[in-house]
Amino acid sequence: MTNGMVPTISSRAHRIWLGLKQELQDKYKGCHYPVRSGLGPEADYEFSLKGDVERGRFGVTLYDNLFEGYSKPDTSTVKPLFLSGYEPWRRFEADYRQGRKEAYQKEKERWTRTLIGRAEKDVIPGLSSMIEVKESATSLTNWYFTLNTEGAIYGFEQAMNNTFMSRIDNRTPLKGLYLAGAWGNPGGGYAAVLRSGQITFGKIMEDSKPPHHG
């Protein structure tokens, strides 16, 4: 598959979508604001894996500064996003799949409340009072809607044994079975997934050519 090694799975994420009853474009010129622990990237990575939303690195995206007219006049759309490991949610998995979500919902709300509080403190003062619509999603949410293993958002991890030239091939050993998307080549992310579809289409067309008989 990839130098004989089984690739690991990418990050998961806790995402929050906020509809605000106020425009922010005049106050904020950037579209993405990272918030770090101040303890360095290694510490931030460990906090993310453990689901330490009180200290881990996360980002706040202002969509109206990415695309003019994204929201209706006098409103804004903001998304705090915290990359995480799966272990913090594994203990809820069995009950979640059976529809028993009370404990899960409490933890989901705690993560959401904590990240909104940090975003308010470090990025958008007064954020809580602006919120009109709020929705959030965990690793289990992503699993539910996409069936991605453990809710992975980028497919296989971009690790040393599974990146660039060593990335898994979109043409599999099984005739007629191809990969396209975050799990294939070149990997996760909007642009990469679009490129993956393009690469896979090219391989399908190559394999569909009738044999040449000279």
Secondary structure, 3 states (H helix, E strand, C coil): CECCECCCECCEEEEEEEEECCCCCCCCCCCEEEECCCCCHHHHHHHHHHCCCCCCCEEEEEHHHCCCCCCCCCCEEEEEEEEECCHHHHCCHHHHHCCCCHHHHHHHHHHHHHHHHHHHHHCCCCHHHHEEEEEEECHHHHHHHHCCHHHCCCCECCCCCCCHHHCCCCECCCCCCECCCCCCCCCCCHHHHHHHHHHHHHHHHHHHCCCCCC
